[in-house]
Amino acid sequence: MKKHYITFIFLFLAILGASITRHYSESWDELQFYRYAGHALESYSTWPKQGEIIVTGNTYDNYGPAFVIFTSLTANLLHSFNPNWLISDYRHFIYYLVFLAGVWAFHDIAKRWMNQLAAITATMLFLTQPLFWGHAFFSPKDIPFMSLFLLSLSFGFRMVDSSQLISFDSLTQSARRTLLSLSALWLVSVFSLYLFTDAFRLLIENLVRSAASGETNIISLIASDIHKVEPEVYIQRYFVFFLWARSIFFLLSSSILLFSARRHLPSVFRILPSAIILGITASTRILGPLAGLIVVYYAFRVSILRTNTAYSTTKHATRNTFIFVLTSYAILAIITMYITWPYLWPNPSARLLESFQVMSQYPWKGQVLFNGQYYSSTNLPLSYIPVLLAIQFTEPVWPLFVVGLFALCKNNMALASTLLWFVLPLFSLIITRAPLYDNTRQIFFILPPVFFVAGLGVESVFGWLNQSKVKAGIALLLILPGVVAGIRLHPYEYVYYNNLVANPDGKFELDYWAASYREAANWLNDNAPLGATIVVGDPQHIAELYLRNDLQVSSGNESPDYAIFSIRYNQHENNFAEYKTVYKIERGEMLFAVIKKK
């Protein structure tokens, strides 16, 4: 029973999530992300047929679509079996399950750096943060990316640990030469064909236009009627032919290489799961490769340890093994990222660079409420991130973090991971004043190290105690603030602020996802008369998703029966001031939205 208690905990959490998923609303820009997913899926058809991809615009393409494509396909499949749930509710449950997968990965990593009791306490402290729990049900970007980042590290560390099972010592000289030659040939040819897609298209265009103007070249020899149609017709035709020829070459050459690897080195396939997860992480957000960098550092540390303890005859083999494993890991991750991110296909290197530049200086033009004042997202005070991190985690987190710093200095891998994963990104964000909005949600992926260090603090505190019951009691007390706050705020856990802030209303961002619109729609479904007209403040589409079919949502401001407005940017005060407020969506002293009646 003890052996499987983690499994039972996660099973319970999955059932709990299924029972409360429909309490949560669709979030502000979720709809647009699934339009983007639809365009990305459509590109899998248009690219091989027309040599074109569907561009969504407004920077959505600079996010990789891997996760939203997976979620869209899975949610639609589940909805076909049980249409009693909305498709958006299925999406939310998938988000939550991915969050639980991230929590599992957190625990898997924590066990490496601390004892079992401290690891499970740190994991529960991480899990019960209202900030994370609330976002887990309706964030299509931030929580999934954080979870995928954690999974990339967990599987990457496991890959490095099992790399000693991949040995070249058993290979003959001929087998080694064959594998190296095939790998080098495949790498140069395939990467050249894909990296220079734009150059090949330009070459085809130049040849076609030259042939159309009367010059003799390979195109004029094989296309006798090139003068009878527009050059664009043949440019598209031959580019599509190039895409198909390249795909056939890729499949054939990859099959030959994989067959050879399976024959001579079957254990190499242990690399595949971790590489695929890293590729999907990178195809969710451009900073995903940071997880791979931490895995490479871990491999470097393990390589040094194994080399120092190995006999001189095996040191060279150990070094070569790690080089081969990490090279294969990187190549497979890049391939996965490319396959799952259609926007990259026309010009991979240029569009990757573009995505990195866009994501590092995201052009958000709204205003950010911080400490009672509105700021531009590009001109936030230096205190923005530190203050929010201080007030949006439960009270035990930062004291435990401080205690854990002493233990962190004695744990080289945990220390290096914290520096690479949390400290350096945090300081770079603060110093460069990178554009941020909606509090800290865009940087969730750098925050797990805070809880790993807090877990080391828990281990230190438990080290001072002898009785197991006392340790268990303290562990429960540590997670209690998050559980109590979550119950009190449900289903708006993500607006949590701890007791350092007496009342955040009017001082800090609250319901920036407009998650309260589902509750507003439900109230109107229960109370509005048949055919009532309703005006909804931005984002209107959320309320429309949940309102009764007979209720008419008006796009204008002509004397409706009811109006729904969020408090963000004081919409509730600036519109229909003469109407009476008949219902408030609030928790404690925090007001999220209002319903007004004529």
N, C-alpha and C positions, 0 to 999 in steps of 0.2 A: 504493500500500500504506500509506504513512504517513497518508494522508488518512482511511483507514478503520480505523486501529489501535484507536481507542476502541470501535468496533463489535465488533471481534474480542475485545477484552477482556471486554466485557459478554456476548458470546455464550459465551465460556469460563466466565464466572462463573455464567451460567444453567445450563449443563451440569453444572458442579460442584455447584450447589445441588440439581439434580434427582437427582444420584447420592448425596447424603448426607441428603436430606430425611427419609427414614424412620429415621434414627438418632435423631431428636428426638421427644420425648414430647409428648402433649397437656399443656397447662398447667392450673393449678388451677381457674380460673373460666371457662375457655374454653367448657365445655359450657353454662353458664348464658347466656353471650353469644349462643350460637346458638339457645337457646330464645327469647331476646329477639328475635333476627332472625326466627324463625318467627312470633312474635306480631306483629311489625311488618309482615311480609308479609301475615299474616291480616287486619290492619287495612285493607289496600287493598281487601279484600272486604267487611268488616263496615261500614266507614264509609259507602260509597255505598248500602248496603242497609238499614242499621239506624241510621246516624248515630252509631255507637259505635266506639271503638278498643279494642284489647286491651292492657291495662296489665300489664307484667311485675312492677313493684314493686321494692323494695330498691334504689332509685336507678338501676337499669339504664336506665330510660326517659329519664333525664337525659343519657345519652350518645346522640348521634345514631346511628342504625343504618345509615347509608349504606354504610359499608365492610363490616360483617358481613353485610348483605343481599347485596351484590355477591359476597362470598366464598362465602356459602352457596349461592347459585344457581350460581356457576361451578364450585364443588367438586362439587356434585351432578351437574352436567352431565358433568364429566370422569369421575366415578365410573361413570356409566351407560355410557361407552365402554370403560373399563378398570377393572373391579371388583377387580383384584389389589392396588390400593392402598386403604387405608382412606380414608374421606371426610376424616378429620382430617389425614391426610398431604397430601391435595390442598389443604386449607386452608393448611397450613404452606408448601407450595410457592408458593401465591399470595402469602402474606405476604412471602416471600423475594423474589419478583419485584417486589412493590411497594417493598420495601427497595432493590432495585437501581434502580428508577425514581427513588427519592429520591437515590441516589448519583449518578445521571446529572444530576439537577437541581442537586445540590451542585456538580458539576463545571461545569455551565453557568453558575452564578452566580459560581463562583471565577474563571472566565476573564475576568470583567468587572473584577476587582479586582487581578489579578496576572498574570504572564506564564504561558505554557503549561506550562513545566516545573514551576513552583511550584504551578500549579493541579492538575496530575495528581498531584504528590507529596502535596498536601494532601488530595486526594480518596482516594488510596490509604491515607493515614494514617487518615482518617475510616472508610473501608471496613473496615480490618483491626483496628479496636478490638474486642477480644473481647466487651466489654460490649454493643455494638450487634449484632455478628454473631450472638451466641448468642440474643439476644432476637428477631432477625429471623425465626426459624423457628417461634416459637410464641407470640408476643405479638400478640393480636388488637386491641390498642389503642395501645400506646405507640410502637412502631416504625412502624406504618401512619400514625399521626397525624403523626409527625415527617416521614415521607416525603411525605405529602400537603401538609404545610406548605411543604416545600422546593419541591414541584411548583407550588404556588400562587404562590410568589415567582418562580420561573423563568418561568412562563407570564405572570405579571403584568408582569414587567419587559419581556418581549418584546412584550406588548400595548402598553405605553407607548411602546416604541421604534417600533412600527408605526403609532402614532396619527397621525403626520403624513400618512399615506396617507388618513386620514379627513378630508376637507376640505369645508367648507360653502361655499367660494368658488364652486364650480361650480353651486350650487343657485340657482334663481330665487327671488325674494321669495315667490311663491305657494307653491312647494314647501317653503320653510322654514316658512311659516305653517301649512301643512297638517301637517307633521311635528310641530311644536311643539304644535299644538292636539290632535292625536290622542294624542300622548304624555301631555300633561297630563290629558286626559279619562280615558285608560286608567289612569293612575297613581292618580288620586283614586278612581275607581269601583272598580277591582279591589282596591286596598289596603284601602279601607273595607269591602268585602264580606268580606274574609278576616280582617282584624285584629279585626273586631267580630263574629266568629262566635258567641261566647258571648252577646253582646247580642241578636243575631237569634234565637237559640234561646230566650232568656228572653222576648222579645217574642211569639214563637209560643206559648210555654207560657201566658203571661198571657191571650192572646186565646182560646186553646182553653178554659182554665179558666173564663174569663168567659162564653163561649158555653155551656159545660156548665152553668153556674149560672143560665142563663136570659137573660143579657144579649144584646142584638142587636149583632152586629158582622160583619165579613166572613166569619168562620169559621161563624157560625150560619147565614149565608145560603147557603153552599156545602155545608155538612155537615148535612143535615136529620136524620140519625140520631145526632147527637152525644150525645143523652141516653141512648142504648141501650148504649153501651160506655164503658169507663174512659177518662178524658181522656188518659192516657199513650199510648193507641193512636194518637190523632190528633196528639198532640205529636210522636211519632216519625215518623208519616206525613208531616206537613207540613214537619218539619225535613229529612227526606230529600228531599222535593220541592224545598226551598230549596237543598240541596246540589247537586242535579242542575241546577237553573236557573242557579245561580252558575257551575258548571263549564261549561255551554254558553255563558254570557255570556263567561267568560274565554277560551274557545277561539275564539269568533267575533271578539271584540275584539282578541285577540292576533294572530289571522290577518290582520285588516285592517291592524293596525299594522305587522306584519312585511312584509306585501306592499308597503305604502307605503314602508317603509325600504329594502327590496330594490330597489324601482323608482327611488328618488331617491338612495339612498346605500348601494350594495351592499357597500362596504368595511366597513360597520359590523359585519358578521358576524365580523370578526376578533376582536371582543371575546368572543364566545361561549365558546371553549374555556377561557380563563382564568377567566371568571366561573363556569362550571360546576365547575371544579376547586376554586375557592374555596368555592363552595356546598357541595360534598361534604366539604371539609375542615371547614367549620363544622358539618356534619351528622355529623361523626365525634367532634369535641369542641368544646365551646362557645367555646374560646379560638381557634378557627380564624380569626375575623375579624382577629386581630392581623396575620396575613399580608397581608390587604387594606390595613390601616393602613400597613404598610411600603411596599406598592405605591403607595399614595396619596402618601406622602412622596417616593418616587422620581419620580412624575409631577410633583409640585410642583417638584422640583429641575430636571427636564428642561424644564418649562414656563418656568421663570425663564431658563434658558440659551437656549432658543429665542427667547423674547421679547426678551432682550437683544441677540441677534444678528439679529433680524428687522427689516425696514423697518417704519416706524410704521403703514403701512396694513395690515400682516398681523399685528400684535401682538394686536389685538382678536380676530381670527379664531383665532389660536393659543390664546388663553385660552378662547374658547368651545368649541373642539375638545376641550380637556382636560376642561372641565366636563361636556360631553356624554358623553365616553368614560367618565369615572369614575362619573357618575350611572348610565349604562347598566350598567356593570360591577357596581355595588352592587346595583341592582335585580335583575339576572339571577342574581346570587349568592344573594340572599335568596329568590327564587323556587325555585331549586334546593334550597336548604336546607329550605324549607318542604315541597316535594314529597317529599323523601326522609326526612322525620322525622315520622312519623304522630303522635307524642305531642304535637306542637305544634298539630295541626289544630283541636281544640276551642277553644283559647284561646291563640293564638300569643304575644302579648306577655307574658302572665302566666306561661306555661310556660317561655318563654325566660329570664325573670328568675329563676324558680324553679331552672332548670337551672344558671344561673350561680352562684346562691347555694349550691346543693348541691355543685357542683364546686369552689368556692373554699374550702368548709369541709366536705370529705368526711367523713361520719360513720363512719370505720373504727374499730372497737373493739378491735382486736388490740394486741399488744405488739410493739415494735420493738427488735431487738437492735442496739446501737451501742456500740462500744468496750468490750465486755464487760458492759454493763448493759442492762436492759430499760427502755424508756420507753413512755409513752402516745404515740400518734401526734400528739396535740395539745399535747404538752409536751416536744418534742425540744429538745436544747441548740442554741444558736446555731451551734455548730461542725458540726452534722450535715451540711449540704450542702457546705460548704467542704472538710471532711475527706474525704468520699466522692468528691468531684470530684478531689481530689488523689491518692487511692489507687486509683481505678478506671479511669483512663486510663493508657496506656503511658507510659513514662518520658520520651520526647522531647516530649510534647505541651506541657506547661506551660513548659519553657525556651524552646521555639519561640514560644509565646504571648507571653512577656515580650519577646522580641526583636521580635516583630511589632507590639507596641504602639507602637513608635516610628514604624513605617511607617503604622500605622493613623491616626495624627494627621494625616497628609498626604492621606488618602483620605476625603473628606467623606461619600460615600454609604456606604462600608464602616463608617465611624465611627458614623454615625447608625443604621444597621441594627444594629450591635452594641449600641448603647445601648438601642434600642427592643426588640430581640429577646432580648438576653441580660442586660445589666447591670441595667436597671430591673426586669424580672421576677425576677431572682435576688435583688436586694436586698429587693424587696417580700415574697418568699417567706420570706427569713431574718428580716426585721424583724417581720412579722405572725405568724411561727411557724405558717404554714399547715400543716395536717395532711399528713404524708407517711409512707409506709411502703414496704417492699420497695426500700430504698435510693433511688436517684434516678430510677427508671423513669418516674414520672409527669411528670418535667420534661425528658425527652429532647428534646422539640421546641425547647427554648431553647438546646440545646448546640451545634448546628452552627456558630454564630459563633466558638466557641472554636477550631475547626479552620480557619475562614477567616483568623482572626488568626494562627494558627500557620502557615498558608500564606504570609502576608505575611512572617513570620519566616523561612520557607524561602527566599523570594525575596531577602530581605536577605542571608542567609548565602551563597546562590549568587552574589550580586552581588560578593562578596569573592573569588570564585574565577574562574579563566579556563578551565580544562580541562573539557570536557563529560563525560569519563569519570569525573573526580573527583566532579562533581555527581551523576551517575547512581549512583555508588557510595554517596554520602552518602544519596541518596534511598532506596536499598535498605536501608541501615542503619537509617534512620528507621522503616521499616515492619516491619523484622525482628522486633522484640519482640512485636508483635501477632500476627504469623504463627506464631512459635514457641509463644507462649502458647496460641493457638487450637488448634494441633495437640496440645499437651500436655493440654489440658482437654476436648477434644472428647468428647461433644457438650454439655458443660456450660460452654461458653465464657463464658456470662453471669455466672458466679460469680468472674470474674477480679478479682484484686487485685495491684497491682504490688509491686515490691521494697521499698517503704516499709513494707509490712506483712509481718513475718516469717512469721506463720501466722495467718490470719483465723479459723480454726476456734474457735468459742466467743467470738469478739470481734465479728464482723460477720455479717450475714445471708449465708447460702450458697444452698442450693437452695430458695428460697422459692416457686418454681413447682411443686415436686415433680416435676421433669423426670426424676429418677432412677428413678421408678416403672416406666418402660418397661423399663429394663435389669433391674430386679428381676423384673418379670413374665417377661422373656425367660429369665432364669436358672431360674425355677421351671418354665417350659415345657420346659426341657431336663432338669431334675433331679427334679421332683416326680413321685411315682407317680400312677397313674390314680385319679381321684376324690378326690385329697387335698383337705382343707379348709384354708382360708386366711383369716386375719383381716388386714385392711388398715387401717392408720391413715389419717386424713384426708390427702388426698382419695381416698376409696375408688374412685370411678368411674374414675380414671385407670388403675389396675391392672386393673380389670375389662375395660377396652377391649382390653388386650393379652394377657390370660391365656387359656390353652387352654379350650375349651368344657367339658371334663370336670372342670376344677378348680372347686371350690365355694367361693365367697366367702361367709364367714359374717359376719353383722352383729353377732353377740354375741361374748362373750369366753370361750366354753365350750371349752376345751382343743382348739384347732385343731392341725393337723399343722404348719403354718407360719404365720409372722406377718411382715408387711412394715410397717416404721415409718420415717418420716422423722426426722431428728435435730431438726427444727424444734420448738421448745418442749420439747426433750428427750423426745419421744415414745418414742424407742428405749430410753431408760433407765427410763421410768415404766411401761412395759407389758411383761408376760411376762418379768420379770427372771430367772425360773428357767429360761427357754429358752436354748439354746445359739445363739450367732450363727454362722451357717454361710456367710454371704456379706455382703460390704460393698461398697456403691457409693461409691467414693471416687476422688479424683485428688490425688496427692501426699499431703499431710498433711490434706487437707480431706475429711471424711466427710459424705456426703449422706443415705444411708439404709442400713438393714440388713435382712437376712432372718434370722429366728430359726426354729429347729426344736425341736419337742418332744423 
